[in-house]
């Protein structure tokens, strides 16, 4: 009887170990590098003006992002305003 109980515990531990291994593998594969590539592919320009603070303007699906923060304005209007204010953006 004692041998049977030990055998059952071994089987239970193997199942537990296998289950945890599968869960860990799913967790690692779900964190793909695609997320990093998408954030890096947002087109950005650097706007420069003498005697003023330079800034980076990014286009996130038509929305303006300045310094990593969405401004609530469109990218096109923000770029137009920067250019009209004497900034050079490239």
C-alpha positions in Angstrom: 0.0 0.0 0.0 2.9 2.4 0.8 4.4 1.8 -2.6 1.1 2.6 -4.3 0.8 5.9 -2.3 4.4 6.9 -3.3 3.7 6.1 -6.9 0.5 8.2 -6.8 2.4 11.2 -5.3 5.1 10.9 -8.0 2.4 11.0 -10.7 0.7 14.0 -9.1 4.0 15.9 -8.8 4.8 15.1 -12.5 1.5 16.4 -13.6 1.9 19.5 -11.5 5.4 20.1 -12.8 4.2 19.6 -16.4 1.2 22.0 -15.9 3.5 24.7 -14.5 5.9 24.3 -17.3 3.2 24.6 -19.9 1.8 27.7 -18.2 5.3 29.3 -18.0 5.9 28.6 -21.7 2.6 30.2 -22.7 3.5 33.2 -20.5 6.9 33.6 -22.2 5.5 33.2 -25.7 2.6 35.6 -25.2 5.2 38.4 -24.5 6.3 38.7 -28.1 8.7 41.3 -29.4 5.9 42.6 -31.7 4.8 45.1 -29.1 8.2 46.8 -29.0 8.4 47.0 -32.8 4.9 48.6 -33.1 5.8 51.4 -30.7 9.1 52.0 -32.4 7.4 52.3 -35.8 5.4 55.4 -35.0 6.7 58.1 -37.3 8.3 61.0 -35.4 10.0 64.2 -36.3 12.2 66.5 -34.3 11.3 70.1 -34.2 14.0 72.7 -33.7 14.0 76.4 -33.2 16.7 78.8 -32.1 16.1 80.2 -28.6 13.3 77.7 -27.9 13.0 74.2 -26.5 13.3 71.4 -29.1 10.7 68.7 -29.1 9.8 65.4 -30.7 6.5 65.2 -32.4 5.1 61.7 -33.2 2.1 60.6 -35.3 0.1 58.0 -33.4 -2.8 57.1 -35.8 -3.4 60.8 -36.6 -3.0 62.0 -33.0 -0.1 64.2 -32.0 2.3 62.8 -29.3 4.8 65.3 -27.9 7.4 64.0 -25.4 5.5 60.7 -25.0 2.2 62.4 -24.1 -0.8 62.6 -26.4 -1.8 66.2 -26.8 -5.4 65.7 -27.8 -4.8 67.5 -31.1 -4.3 66.0 -34.5 -0.8 65.4 -35.8 -1.3 67.6 -38.8 -2.5 70.7 -36.9 0.3 70.4 -34.4 2.9 70.1 -37.1 1.3 73.1 -38.9 1.4 75.2 -35.8 5.0 74.3 -35.1 6.0 75.2 -38.6 4.0 78.5 -38.5 5.8 79.3 -35.2 9.2 79.1 -36.9 10.2 75.5 -36.0 12.0 73.4 -38.5 10.8 69.8 -38.2 12.5 66.8 -39.9 
